[in-house]
Amino acid sequence: MLKIGDFSKICQVSVKALRHWDAVGLLTPAVTDPQTGYRYYSIEQVSDVNRILAFRSMGLGLTQIAQLLHEHPTTDDIRAMLRLKRAELEQQIADAAIMLNVVETRLSQIDHGGGLPDYEVALKAVPMQPIVAVRAAVPTLDALVDLLRETHGFARQRTSTNLLTVFHDEGYETQQIDVEVGFPVEHAWRTGIPLADGREMRPAELPGVEAMATTIHHGPWLTLSHGYVHLGRWIVANGYEIVGAGREVFHHIDWEHEQAATVTELQFPVQRRSS
């Protein structure tokens, strides 16, 4: 038998960690002296410690590790648990990449003057347009980007045509987004364009708007909120209110450089506020 201190040195695990593992039922000492409370471990328990450390290095929690050590799960159970952990880690990496992109964008803005980019707002009439579009409830923002990437290829096959979106939700949504994605055509089409997942771009009409407040955003989609905030301030300051679904028109999308050179026109139909 080994005293807890000696066992700690052999396993290269702190005494504090061993006591905590004992308290939560993860690794119980082989013997505990009933009079002194001293903990003693057997050399065979080193292999249990190594397994715990291996599972911890994968990011598994103590509850999951205890299940793997004590409940004798099947190979399929272990595989399922590790696949779930892999998915969690992949999502964490994706989330971290998004945050890193935001930080890099903010640093770039600071390096080029320290403020938010300048925006010019224009008020214009937008005529009714025949379009070919698909309307869907996309589950996430990533799924929306996938849909934009898929449909953009068809828009690029036509000259002087920009992909556009219409957001039909009452407010801003990041899940189950009710969006219409398409592009204008010279005249009404009669055929559809099949997409993945059984969806289809179909002929439709984009209603005309007498007064559309618009501004142009240069940069990644992650910083679109800057443009929306500026456009919203202009709308309020000039006595207007939003009266319909917002639109985005993509004048340029650089898929090869994480949308660093994206040019997006933000649009809101507006009318004068009633006094």
Secondary structure in CASP SS format (residue, H / E / C, confidence):
PFRMAT SS
TARGET T0000
AUTHOR 0000-0000-0000
METHOD secondary structure of the structure
MODEL  1
M C 1.00
L E 1.00
K E 1.00
I H 1.00
G H 1.00
D H 1.00
F H 1.00
S H 1.00
K H 1.00
I H 1.00
C H 1.00
Q C 1.00
V C 1.00
S C 1.00
V H 1.00
K H 1.00
A H 1.00
L H 1.00
R H 1.00
H H 1.00
W H 1.00
D H 1.00
A H 1.00
V C 1.00
G C 1.00
L C 1.00
L C 1.00
T C 1.00
P C 1.00
A C 1.00
V E 1.00
T E 1.00
D C 1.00
P C 1.00
Q C 1.00
T C 1.00
G C 1.00
Y C 1.00
R E 1.00
Y E 1.00
Y E 1.00
S C 1.00
I H 1.00
E H 1.00
Q H 1.00
V H 1.00
S H 1.00
D H 1.00
V H 1.00
N H 1.00
R H 1.00
I H 1.00
L H 1.00
A H 1.00
F H 1.00
R H 1.00
S H 1.00
M C 1.00
G C 1.00
L C 1.00
G C 1.00
L H 1.00
T H 1.00
Q H 1.00
I H 1.00
A H 1.00
Q H 1.00
L H 1.00
L H 1.00
H H 1.00
E C 1.00
H C 1.00
P C 1.00
T C 1.00
T H 1.00
D H 1.00
D H 1.00
I H 1.00
R H 1.00
A H 1.00
M H 1.00
L H 1.00
R H 1.00
L H 1.00
K H 1.00
R H 1.00
A H 1.00
E H 1.00
L H 1.00
E H 1.00
Q H 1.00
Q H 1.00
I H 1.00
A H 1.00
D H 1.00
A H 1.00
A H 1.00
I H 1.00
M H 1.00
L H 1.00
N H 1.00
V H 1.00
V H 1.00
E H 1.00
T H 1.00
R H 1.00
L H 1.00
S H 1.00
Q H 1.00
I H 1.00
D H 1.00
H C 1.00
G C 1.00
G C 1.00
G C 1.00
L C 1.00
P C 1.00
D C 1.00
Y C 1.00
E C 1.00
V E 1.00
A E 1.00
L E 1.00
K E 1.00
A E 1.00
V E 1.00
P C 1.00
M C 1.00
Q E 1.00
P E 1.00
I E 1.00
V E 1.00
A E 1.00
V E 1.00
R E 1.00
A E 1.00
A E 1.00
V E 1.00
P E 1.00
T E 1.00
L H 1.00
D H 1.00
A H 1.00
L H 1.00
V H 1.00
D H 1.00
L H 1.00
L H 1.00
R H 1.00
E H 1.00
T H 1.00
H H 1.00
G H 1.00
F H 1.00
A H 1.00
R H 1.00
Q C 1.00
R C 1.00
T C 1.00
S C 1.00
T C 1.00
N C 1.00
L E 1.00
L E 1.00
T E 1.00
V E 1.00
F E 1.00
H C 1.00
D C 1.00
E C 1.00
G C 1.00
Y C 1.00
E C 1.00
T C 1.00
Q E 1.00
Q E 1.00
I E 1.00
D E 1.00
V E 1.00
E E 1.00
V E 1.00
G E 1.00
F E 1.00
P E 1.00
V C 1.00
E C 1.00
H C 1.00
A C 1.00
W C 1.00
R C 1.00
T C 1.00
G C 1.00
I E 1.00
P E 1.00
L C 1.00
A H 1.00
D H 1.00
G H 1.00
R C 1.00
E E 1.00
M E 1.00
R E 1.00
P E 1.00
A E 1.00
E E 1.00
L E 1.00
P C 1.00
G C 1.00
V E 1.00
E E 1.00
A E 1.00
M E 1.00
A E 1.00
T E 1.00
T E 1.00
I E 1.00
H E 1.00
H E 1.00
G C 1.00
P C 1.00
W H 1.00
L H 1.00
T H 1.00
L H 1.00
S H 1.00
H H 1.00
G H 1.00
Y H 1.00
V H 1.00
H H 1.00
L H 1.00
G H 1.00
R H 1.00
W H 1.00
I H 1.00
V H 1.00
A H 1.00
N C 1.00
G C 1.00
Y E 1.00
E E 1.00
I E 1.00
V C 1.00
G C 1.00
A C 1.00
G E 1.00
R E 1.00
E E 1.00
V E 1.00
F E 1.00
H E 1.00
H E 1.00
I C 1.00
D C 1.00
W H 1.00
E H 1.00
H H 1.00
E C 1.00
Q C 1.00
A C 1.00
A C 1.00
T C 1.00
V E 1.00
T E 1.00
E E 1.00
L E 1.00
Q E 1.00
F E 1.00
P E 1.00
V E 1.00
Q E 1.00
R E 1.00
R C 1.00
S C 1.00
S C 1.00
END
